[in-house]
Amino acid sequence: MKKTNQTFWHFFTSMKTGIIILGLIVLVAGLGTFISLDVYSSVCFKLLLGILCINIIACSISRFKGLRKRIHHPPIPRNINAVPHKICSSITGTNDDLFCNLEKNLRSRGYRFTSAETDDGWAFVAQKYRFGYWGAYIVHIAFVIIIIGAMMGTLGFSGGFMALKGEVISFNQIPLNKGSATKDYEIKINSIEDRYLANGERDNWYTNISILREGKELARGNTSVNHPFSYDGVKYYQSRYADYALIVIEKNNIKQEELVMLGQTSNEKEISNELSHRFKQRVDKSDLYVKGLKLQNRPIVYLQIFVTDKGEPSVVNLTPGQNRLVFDEYKITLLELTNATGLEIKSDPGVPIVWLGSGTLLLGLIISFYWRPLLVSGIFTPQDRSGTLLMGMYAGKTIKQNEAEFNGILKELQRIN
């Protein structure tokens, strides 16, 4: 049993395991871009993320004891072979003076100084920015937090709907494309606005919504593109907007109302061209088809009317309350202009966890890059009344900076010794 546990522990603490799992995650995610499947919600993808998470946690636990010892109890060299040799130098002097000057020099530079006696002399180790060793460790923990947040995100839901101004939609009637949810309230669309700037450029789409329960307003707020409205852990994102014209079609004293979706144009000279690119909308229970355009920031609508046996279509322009006769038999009246909003809803319980992980990751990277540990160690060998101190600094990844720091320590020590 003990051997089996050791085998599992070795498997999950192995760097090879982490690399293989990362490769599989990249492969599965890559397949998701070519296959129309939601691989990120699949059991396979979640399992791979879970194994990667366990691998990182196991590696972190495995390294913790050594990391703690490295920070709080760095090894003091016991012989000259244990002194760093890449950045290294020696200095002679009397035992007591050299020791005192060395300790004073290093402590004044912010180093944590530790010494010990050897068989015939003494040795030391000094650290600066020692907590910088935690940087890589924190980065690993951050990845664990982000993975947990990503997995929690699969427990959320998302969907969307289109609604007209004044319409009330039961939350439970909103079609969801991911997950499931049940709420005991409705969403009312109070107002919809397609706002333009003074220079004619579009500002944003704005929707004012209320959350209702049995007719009582629980919350009210605005949503616009990139500025969602939040309630009960659900975010409402502004995603679409559409203008509509409510028209009445009358033939032989029979009236029929129809809601026609409108495009928008700012150039009346391009009406014919832009209408040609729109899809025809069939009027329910009739042989009529309609296309529509609205002039930007003006209550003028252009309707292109098709009848299956009438040949070329007829184009009319109307303002609310106006009517036109087309094909000498259809009376078209524009009752009112209205609009509809398209809202996306989303609940992702993993978002705050991912943000926490991202912040932790940033902290770890800052510590790793801007709080790099410096370690100087050496050993003193006595010779008659004086002796020689051989000391060196670990080169690390910033050899030039560490070498400059070491040279500064050495020059100061030579000056005062």
BAMARPA-433083 format. One record per residue (C-alpha): residue number from 1; x, y, z. Coordinates in Angstrom, 2 decimals. Layout:
<nodes>
num	c1	c2	c3
NUM	X	Y	Z
...
</nodes>
This chain:
<nodes>
num	c1	c2	c3
1	0.00	0.00	0.00
2	2.85	2.35	0.91
3	4.57	1.62	-2.41
4	1.32	2.35	-4.30
5	0.93	5.68	-2.49
6	4.52	6.59	-3.31
7	3.92	5.74	-6.97
8	0.86	8.00	-7.10
9	2.71	10.77	-5.27
10	5.64	10.52	-7.67
11	3.23	10.61	-10.63
12	1.47	13.77	-9.47
13	4.67	15.55	-8.40
14	6.41	14.84	-11.69
15	7.07	17.74	-14.06
16	6.59	15.31	-16.96
17	3.02	14.71	-15.79
18	2.33	18.45	-15.79
19	3.79	18.90	-19.28
20	1.78	15.97	-20.67
21	-1.46	17.25	-19.11
22	-0.83	20.77	-20.44
23	-0.23	19.30	-23.90
24	-3.51	17.36	-23.74
25	-5.41	20.47	-22.60
26	-3.99	22.46	-25.52
27	-4.88	19.59	-27.91
28	-8.48	19.33	-26.67
29	-8.91	23.12	-26.72
30	-7.48	23.20	-30.24
31	-9.94	20.54	-31.39
32	-12.73	22.68	-30.00
33	-11.88	25.40	-32.55
34	-12.41	22.98	-35.44
35	-15.28	20.90	-34.08
36	-18.60	22.55	-33.26
37	-18.64	21.20	-29.69
38	-18.41	22.95	-26.34
39	-15.27	21.10	-25.23
40	-14.80	23.45	-22.27
41	-17.90	22.03	-20.59
42	-17.06	18.42	-21.42
43	-16.19	15.87	-18.73
44	-12.87	15.18	-20.49
45	-11.76	18.81	-20.33
46	-12.83	19.17	-16.69
47	-10.96	15.97	-15.82
48	-7.79	17.26	-17.46
49	-8.09	20.56	-15.56
50	-8.64	18.64	-12.33
51	-5.53	16.48	-12.87
52	-3.48	19.58	-13.73
53	-4.75	21.25	-10.56
54	-3.78	18.21	-8.46
55	-0.37	18.13	-10.17
56	0.34	21.78	-9.30
57	-0.88	21.35	-5.71
58	1.23	18.20	-5.25
59	4.32	19.91	-6.69
60	3.73	22.91	-4.41
61	3.42	20.68	-1.33
62	6.53	18.76	-2.36
63	8.56	21.98	-2.70
64	7.22	23.71	0.42
65	9.60	22.20	2.99
66	12.68	22.89	0.87
67	11.49	26.39	0.04
68	10.86	27.22	3.69
69	14.33	25.94	4.62
70	15.88	27.96	1.80
71	14.22	31.14	3.07
72	14.67	30.74	6.84
73	17.67	28.41	7.13
74	19.95	28.75	4.10
75	22.92	26.34	4.20
76	26.20	27.74	5.51
77	29.18	26.45	3.52
78	31.37	23.95	5.39
79	34.23	23.95	2.89
80	35.50	26.07	0.01
81	33.79	23.82	-2.54
82	30.40	24.90	-1.18
83	31.13	28.59	-1.87
84	29.65	29.93	-5.15
85	32.44	30.10	-7.74
86	30.86	31.89	-10.71
87	30.92	35.26	-8.90
88	33.71	34.85	-6.41
89	36.69	36.62	-4.81
90	38.92	36.47	-1.75
91	40.16	39.01	0.76
92	42.73	38.79	3.54
93	42.59	40.24	7.01
94	42.56	39.49	10.71
95	39.87	37.19	12.01
96	37.89	39.54	14.25
97	38.19	42.67	12.07
98	37.22	40.86	8.90
99	34.21	39.24	10.58
100	32.95	42.49	12.14
101	33.44	44.54	8.98
102	31.79	41.89	6.83
103	28.74	41.63	9.09
104	28.42	45.41	9.35
105	28.76	45.85	5.59
106	26.16	43.23	4.70
107	23.64	44.27	7.34
108	23.89	47.92	6.21
109	22.91	46.73	2.72
110	19.83	44.97	4.03
111	21.19	41.42	4.17
112	20.19	38.89	6.80
113	23.50	37.64	8.18
114	24.07	34.19	9.70
115	27.41	32.68	10.69
116	28.81	29.50	12.19
117	32.18	28.25	13.35
118	34.09	25.70	11.30
119	36.87	23.33	12.38
120	39.54	26.01	11.97
121	37.70	29.23	11.23
122	34.20	30.45	10.47
123	31.68	30.61	7.61
124	28.68	32.75	6.82
125	25.66	33.11	4.58
126	23.75	36.34	3.96
127	20.42	36.83	2.18
128	18.64	39.85	0.76
129	15.10	39.83	-0.67
130	14.81	36.27	0.62
131	11.03	36.31	0.38
132	11.45	36.66	-3.37
133	11.71	32.86	-3.40
134	7.96	32.83	-2.78
135	7.35	34.45	-6.20
136	7.37	31.25	-8.26
137	5.44	29.45	-5.52
138	2.73	32.12	-5.53
139	2.52	31.87	-9.33
140	1.83	28.13	-9.01
141	-0.86	28.76	-6.39
142	-2.38	31.41	-8.68
143	-2.72	28.88	-11.49
144	-4.54	26.53	-9.10
145	-6.97	29.31	-8.15
146	-7.56	30.22	-11.81
147	-8.21	26.58	-12.74
148	-10.68	26.21	-9.86
149	-12.41	29.41	-11.02
150	-12.57	28.11	-14.60
151	-14.11	24.84	-13.40
152	-16.63	26.71	-11.25
153	-17.57	28.72	-14.35
154	-19.02	25.57	-15.92
155	-21.64	25.58	-13.13
156	-23.08	28.87	-14.38
157	-25.56	29.59	-17.15
158	-26.03	31.93	-20.08
159	-28.75	32.80	-22.57
160	-30.42	35.71	-24.28
161	-33.65	37.24	-25.51
162	-35.13	40.04	-27.61
163	-37.92	42.16	-26.12
164	-39.91	45.24	-27.10
165	-40.23	48.37	-25.01
166	-42.75	47.77	-22.21
167	-42.61	44.00	-22.54
168	-42.38	41.84	-19.41
169	-40.45	38.57	-19.70
170	-40.51	35.80	-17.12
171	-36.94	34.81	-16.28
172	-37.86	31.14	-16.59
173	-38.98	31.71	-20.20
174	-35.58	33.02	-21.32
175	-33.92	30.43	-23.59
176	-30.57	29.30	-22.16
177	-27.73	28.02	-24.31
178	-25.68	26.85	-21.32
179	-26.63	25.46	-17.94
180	-30.01	25.82	-16.23
181	-31.58	28.27	-13.80
182	-34.90	29.01	-12.15
183	-35.88	32.42	-10.78
184	-39.19	33.65	-9.39
185	-39.17	37.07	-10.99
186	-39.73	38.87	-14.31
187	-37.76	41.39	-16.35
188	-39.56	44.48	-17.61
189	-38.12	46.60	-20.43
190	-38.86	50.17	-19.37
191	-37.07	52.04	-22.15
192	-34.72	51.44	-25.06
193	-32.52	54.08	-26.62
194	-30.20	54.15	-29.59
195	-28.21	57.23	-28.67
196	-26.11	59.31	-31.09
197	-23.47	61.95	-30.50
198	-23.70	65.51	-31.83
199	-21.44	64.61	-34.77
200	-23.78	61.84	-35.89
201	-21.70	58.94	-34.57
202	-23.43	56.30	-32.49
203	-22.84	56.68	-28.76
204	-24.31	53.46	-27.38
205	-27.43	51.37	-26.93
206	-29.15	51.83	-23.58
207	-31.84	49.73	-21.95
208	-33.55	50.52	-18.67
209	-34.90	47.37	-17.00
210	-36.79	46.50	-13.83
211	-36.82	43.27	-11.89
212	-40.36	42.47	-10.77
213	-41.90	39.90	-8.46
214	-45.70	39.79	-8.40
215	-45.78	43.33	-9.77
216	-43.43	44.72	-7.12
217	-40.20	46.30	-8.34
218	-37.19	44.66	-6.70
219	-34.46	46.50	-8.62
220	-34.07	48.91	-11.52
221	-31.08	49.92	-13.59
222	-29.50	50.60	-16.97
223	-27.46	48.34	-19.18
224	-25.42	49.33	-22.22
225	-22.66	47.80	-24.28
226	-19.74	46.95	-21.94
227	-21.71	48.18	-18.91
228	-23.95	45.33	-17.69
229	-26.69	45.53	-15.09
230	-26.38	43.02	-12.23
231	-28.99	41.50	-9.96
232	-29.10	38.29	-7.94
233	-25.76	37.10	-9.35
234	-26.95	37.51	-12.95
235	-25.46	40.04	-15.35
236	-27.57	41.54	-18.15
237	-25.45	42.54	-21.15
238	-26.63	44.82	-23.94
239	-25.89	42.87	-27.14
240	-28.38	43.93	-29.84
241	-30.80	46.63	-30.86
242	-33.54	46.79	-33.50
243	-36.05	49.38	-34.71
244	-39.59	48.27	-35.54
245	-42.57	49.80	-37.26
246	-46.10	48.83	-36.27
247	-48.17	49.04	-39.45
248	-51.78	48.33	-40.35
249	-52.53	46.70	-43.69
250	-56.10	47.21	-44.87
251	-57.77	45.50	-47.83
252	-61.51	45.22	-48.45
253	-62.20	46.71	-44.98
254	-60.16	43.93	-43.37
255	-57.35	45.25	-41.18
256	-54.27	43.41	-40.07
257	-51.45	44.65	-37.83
258	-47.85	43.71	-38.53
259	-44.59	44.48	-36.74
260	-41.86	45.13	-39.29
261	-38.16	45.08	-38.40
262	-36.33	48.12	-39.74
263	-32.79	48.75	-40.79
264	-31.21	52.18	-40.37
265	-29.75	54.58	-42.86
266	-28.42	58.12	-42.68
267	-28.49	58.74	-46.45
268	-31.82	59.06	-48.27
269	-30.03	58.73	-51.60
270	-29.04	55.18	-50.72
271	-32.54	53.98	-49.80
272	-33.01	51.77	-52.90
273	-29.57	50.24	-52.59
274	-29.89	49.50	-48.88
275	-33.39	48.07	-49.22
276	-32.06	45.65	-51.83
277	-29.75	44.14	-49.21
278	-32.47	43.46	-46.65
279	-34.49	40.28	-46.33
280	-38.18	40.30	-47.14
281	-40.56	39.78	-44.22
282	-43.78	37.97	-45.01
283	-46.98	39.42	-43.59
284	-48.81	36.71	-41.71
285	-51.69	35.02	-43.57
286	-51.28	37.10	-46.74
287	-49.41	37.29	-50.01
288	-47.61	40.49	-48.92
289	-43.88	40.85	-48.21
290	-42.28	43.93	-46.61
291	-38.82	45.45	-46.23
292	-38.21	48.52	-44.07
293	-35.67	51.25	-43.35
294	-35.69	54.08	-40.83
295	-33.82	57.35	-41.23
296	-31.26	57.84	-38.48
297	-32.54	60.19	-35.74
298	-35.68	60.96	-37.77
299	-39.18	59.38	-37.53
300	-39.36	58.59	-41.24
301	-39.81	55.03	-42.47
302	-39.37	53.67	-45.99
303	-41.32	50.50	-46.73
304	-40.87	48.35	-49.80
305	-44.05	46.34	-50.43
306	-44.08	43.13	-52.49
307	-47.12	41.21	-53.69
308	-46.51	37.83	-55.31
309	-48.53	38.59	-58.47
310	-47.88	42.34	-58.81
311	-44.41	42.38	-60.39
312	-42.21	45.28	-59.29
313	-42.48	46.29	-55.60
314	-43.85	49.62	-54.40
315	-41.86	51.93	-52.09
316	-43.58	54.35	-49.70
317	-42.26	56.67	-47.02
318	-44.32	57.29	-43.90
319	-44.23	59.06	-40.57
320	-46.32	57.87	-37.60
321	-50.04	58.39	-38.35
322	-49.62	58.62	-42.15
323	-50.96	56.11	-44.68
324	-50.43	55.29	-48.35
325	-52.34	53.24	-50.91
326	-50.23	50.69	-52.79
327	-51.24	48.63	-55.81
328	-54.61	50.44	-55.63
329	-55.92	47.97	-53.07
330	-53.68	47.91	-49.96
331	-53.83	50.79	-47.52
332	-50.65	50.89	-45.42
333	-50.77	52.94	-42.19
334	-47.79	53.52	-39.89
335	-49.26	53.41	-36.40
336	-46.08	53.93	-34.40
337	-42.33	53.44	-34.25
338	-40.96	51.23	-31.51
339	-37.78	49.36	-30.81
340	-36.49	46.16	-29.28
341	-33.47	45.32	-27.22
342	-31.35	42.22	-27.27
343	-30.00	41.23	-23.88
344	-27.58	38.46	-23.00
345	-27.78	37.06	-19.49
346	-24.91	35.33	-17.76
347	-24.10	33.95	-14.35
348	-20.56	32.73	-13.77
349	-19.71	31.87	-10.14
350	-16.09	31.38	-11.16
351	-15.46	34.99	-12.20
352	-14.45	36.35	-8.74
353	-12.23	33.28	-8.24
354	-10.53	33.87	-11.59
355	-10.02	37.55	-10.69
356	-8.51	36.47	-7.36
357	-6.21	34.07	-9.20
358	-5.24	36.76	-11.70
359	-4.38	39.17	-8.90
360	-2.36	36.47	-7.15
361	-0.59	35.69	-10.42
362	0.31	39.35	-10.87
363	1.63	39.50	-7.30
364	3.74	36.39	-7.88
365	5.19	37.76	-11.11
366	6.02	41.11	-9.50
367	7.81	39.33	-6.64
368	9.63	37.01	-9.07
369	10.88	39.79	-11.36
370	11.37	42.72	-8.98
371	12.26	41.00	-5.69
372	14.96	38.60	-6.85
373	16.77	37.00	-3.90
374	20.48	37.74	-3.40
375	22.66	35.25	-1.53
376	26.26	35.72	-0.50
377	28.23	33.07	1.37
378	31.83	32.42	2.27
379	34.32	30.68	4.48
380	37.29	32.08	6.44
381	40.49	30.08	6.66
382	43.04	31.35	9.23
383	46.76	31.59	8.42
384	49.02	32.59	11.33
385	47.67	35.90	12.74
386	45.47	36.68	9.72
387	43.54	34.65	7.21
388	41.72	34.54	3.89
389	37.99	34.96	3.33
390	36.73	33.25	0.21
391	33.25	34.48	-0.60
392	30.93	34.33	-3.56
393	27.44	35.23	-4.72
394	24.96	33.00	-6.49
395	24.70	34.24	-10.06
396	21.01	33.51	-10.58
397	19.32	34.78	-13.74
398	20.64	38.33	-13.44
399	24.39	37.76	-13.53
400	25.39	41.35	-14.37
401	23.26	42.92	-11.62
402	24.43	40.35	-9.06
403	28.04	40.83	-10.10
404	27.69	44.61	-9.62
405	26.17	44.06	-6.18
406	28.98	41.68	-5.21
407	31.67	44.08	-6.42
408	30.10	46.83	-4.30
409	30.23	44.61	-1.21
410	33.84	43.65	-1.96
411	35.05	47.23	-2.53
412	33.46	48.47	0.66
413	34.95	45.57	2.58
414	38.42	46.29	1.14
415	38.07	49.98	2.00
416	37.23	49.52	5.66
417	39.27	46.42	6.32
</nodes>
